[in-house]
């Protein structure tokens, strides 16, 4: 299946390498911008349709999807120009929307743009359930478990090291930011998302537990990712970009 | 917010009454077909934009969304004509796709149609997670708990009354069909979906537990719906239609 689409990907790191495996062979051209041109050259060796492009040239190209696979900073820096393009814009570093000023300016601009912005489910799931529940959601509790080592502490038993609101959590633990913000964006209310961060010496990889309390029922989702080569980034996040793009380009779509 | 859209809704029962509350005031015209014209008249008293229409007139109208809120039989009976309309077609009775012959004919016709078909998450969630995991999914286990009464049995302790493949389950327990088939459609493989049905005297309402085993992690989702007026249908199913339509008509979309 070759879809006649052009991608513009921001970032040529781990996330881009994961999505490349499934998506790049399906599309026409993949323009990639990264501050390291060498990383793009590496991808070019494997995928013949990869073309290095400066971000400043983006408006001269005919792009169907801009895919951000870089960082919160990149989202903040490049979004304004991308929203002028009237294209599809996929943002994996949803944490950018934790910045109130940025979020307000972004939404104002989106209101007068023909862009479609997509925030994939990232390292979590059940976003469909949050959409279905809508206003009936009363509270979402995200409990993230990581090894004590990742917080620079040493403990033999599990220990809650943070418990509080979404915004406070992202200030103090920015490495956990995307998951909490994606949940807050789905439920459209930062106040409804409560975060617990647990140091757990028995956890093999990062795990998340999400509990959704609503007027119509109680739902919980447990995500236990097996350890992967790159422990810093969940493999599930780039996979959710693949899932999203494949779904958008299929005329039989399952799920909200 | 009024979206300039016309709906054609099949069925005027409980599901339609739920979606009406959120969606009908947002759109131009809502044509409804039901074998009971009286039910449509009842809706018309509340929503002034409701118009009764025979299904046979559907091709004379200008429809943006056909929304099936009726039954597996309705999906099987009406889909062929709907796929000729080149419109958006939302199907809540996903169980229809458990019929191999129907599914094959439907997919063949969809391949040469400009329709977009949407199967909302229905009474479950985590369909986004299944999309993200893609081919790495090895097995999905759906464990549905209902009161012993709903199976016409009497027991003081929980009892597994069925364990087996998805297709066998839907033959023997057709009332549970939509959830199992939606999972199978999401993972694109009926063989990967395993069903357990438990009679549980301590369950207050139907509950589902979904476990997803994949190459990259293990995920489980627990759905506990509070008892509602209409115990036969999960309230979550019509709510997922609302979530879907609202998401499709918003240019900031969260989730796969």
Boltz contact constraints between the chains, C-beta under 6 A:
constraints:
  - contact:
      token1: [A, 116]
      token2: [B, 251]
      max_distance: 6.0
  - contact:
      token1: [A, 117]
      token2: [B, 252]
      max_distance: 6.0
  - contact:
      token1: [A, 118]
      token2: [B, 253]
      max_distance: 6.0
  - contact:
      token1: [A, 119]
      token2: [B, 254]
      max_distance: 6.0
  - contact:
      token1: [A, 120]
      token2: [B, 256]
      max_distance: 6.0
  - contact:
      token1: [A, 121]
      token2: [B, 128]
      max_distance: 6.0
  - contact:
      token1: [A, 121]
      token2: [B, 255]
      max_distance: 6.0
  - contact:
      token1: [A, 121]
      token2: [B, 256]
      max_distance: 6.0
  - contact:
      token1: [A, 125]
      token2: [B, 126]
      max_distance: 6.0
  - contact:
      token1: [A, 125]
      token2: [B, 128]
      max_distance: 6.0
  - contact:
      token1: [A, 125]
      token2: [B, 129]
      max_distance: 6.0
  - contact:
      token1: [A, 126]
      token2: [B, 125]
      max_distance: 6.0
  - contact:
      token1: [A, 126]
      token2: [B, 126]
      max_distance: 6.0
  - contact:
      token1: [A, 127]
      token2: [B, 128]
      max_distance: 6.0
  - contact:
      token1: [A, 127]
      token2: [B, 254]
      max_distance: 6.0
  - contact:
      token1: [A, 127]
      token2: [B, 255]
      max_distance: 6.0
  - contact:
      token1: [A, 128]
      token2: [B, 121]
      max_distance: 6.0
  - contact:
      token1: [A, 128]
      token2: [B, 125]
      max_distance: 6.0
  - contact:
      token1: [A, 128]
      token2: [B, 127]
      max_distance: 6.0
  - contact:
      token1: [A, 128]
      token2: [B, 128]
      max_distance: 6.0
  - contact:
      token1: [A, 128]
      token2: [B, 255]
      max_distance: 6.0
  - contact:
      token1: [A, 129]
      token2: [B, 125]
      max_distance: 6.0
  - contact:
      token1: [A, 131]
      token2: [B, 243]
      max_distance: 6.0
  - contact:
      token1: [A, 131]
      token2: [B, 247]
      max_distance: 6.0
  - contact:
      token1: [A, 132]
      token2: [B, 236]
      max_distance: 6.0
  - contact:
      token1: [A, 132]
      token2: [B, 239]
      max_distance: 6.0
  - contact:
      token1: [A, 132]
      token2: [B, 240]
      max_distance: 6.0
  - contact:
      token1: [A, 132]
      token2: [B, 243]
      max_distance: 6.0
  - contact:
      token1: [A, 185]
      token2: [B, 254]
      max_distance: 6.0
  - contact:
      token1: [A, 186]
      token2: [B, 254]
      max_distance: 6.0
  - contact:
      token1: [A, 216]
      token2: [B, 226]
      max_distance: 6.0
  - contact:
      token1: [A, 216]
      token2: [B, 235]
      max_distance: 6.0
  - contact:
      token1: [A, 217]
      token2: [B, 224]
      max_distance: 6.0
  - contact:
      token1: [A, 217]
      token2: [B, 225]
      max_distance: 6.0
  - contact:
      token1: [A, 217]
      token2: [B, 226]
      max_distance: 6.0
  - contact:
      token1: [A, 218]
      token2: [B, 224]
      max_distance: 6.0
  - contact:
      token1: [A, 219]
      token2: [B, 223]
      max_distance: 6.0
  - contact:
      token1: [A, 220]
      token2: [B, 222]
      max_distance: 6.0
  - contact:
      token1: [A, 221]
      token2: [B, 221]
      max_distance: 6.0
  - contact:
      token1: [A, 222]
      token2: [B, 220]
      max_distance: 6.0
  - contact:
      token1: [A, 223]
      token2: [B, 219]
      max_distance: 6.0
  - contact:
      token1: [A, 224]
      token2: [B, 217]
      max_distance: 6.0
  - contact:
      token1: [A, 224]
      token2: [B, 218]
      max_distance: 6.0
  - contact:
      token1: [A, 225]
      token2: [B, 217]
      max_distance: 6.0
  - contact:
      token1: [A, 226]
      token2: [B, 216]
      max_distance: 6.0
  - contact:
      token1: [A, 226]
      token2: [B, 217]
      max_distance: 6.0
  - contact:
      token1: [A, 235]
      token2: [B, 216]
      max_distance: 6.0
  - contact:
      token1: [A, 236]
      token2: [B, 132]
      max_distance: 6.0
  - contact:
      token1: [A, 239]
      token2: [B, 132]
      max_distance: 6.0
  - contact:
      token1: [A, 240]
      token2: [B, 132]
      max_distance: 6.0
  - contact:
      token1: [A, 240]
      token2: [B, 256]
      max_distance: 6.0
  - contact:
      token1: [A, 243]
      token2: [B, 131]
      max_distance: 6.0
  - contact:
      token1: [A, 243]
      token2: [B, 132]
      max_distance: 6.0
  - contact:
      token1: [A, 243]
      token2: [B, 256]
      max_distance: 6.0
  - contact:
      token1: [A, 244]
      token2: [B, 256]
      max_distance: 6.0
  - contact:
      token1: [A, 247]
      token2: [B, 131]
      max_distance: 6.0
  - contact:
      token1: [A, 251]
      token2: [B, 116]
      max_distance: 6.0
  - contact:
      token1: [A, 252]
      token2: [B, 117]
      max_distance: 6.0
  - contact:
      token1: [A, 253]
      token2: [B, 118]
      max_distance: 6.0
  - contact:
      token1: [A, 254]
      token2: [B, 119]
      max_distance: 6.0
  - contact:
      token1: [A, 254]
      token2: [B, 127]
      max_distance: 6.0
  - contact:
      token1: [A, 254]
      token2: [B, 185]
      max_distance: 6.0
  - contact:
      token1: [A, 254]
      token2: [B, 186]
      max_distance: 6.0
  - contact:
      token1: [A, 255]
      token2: [B, 121]
      max_distance: 6.0
  - contact:
      token1: [A, 255]
      token2: [B, 127]
      max_distance: 6.0
  - contact:
      token1: [A, 255]
      token2: [B, 128]
      max_distance: 6.0
  - contact:
      token1: [A, 256]
      token2: [B, 120]
      max_distance: 6.0
  - contact:
      token1: [A, 256]
      token2: [B, 121]
      max_distance: 6.0
  - contact:
      token1: [A, 256]
      token2: [B, 240]
      max_distance: 6.0
  - contact:
      token1: [A, 256]
      token2: [B, 243]
      max_distance: 6.0
  - contact:
      token1: [A, 256]
      token2: [B, 244]
      max_distance: 6.0
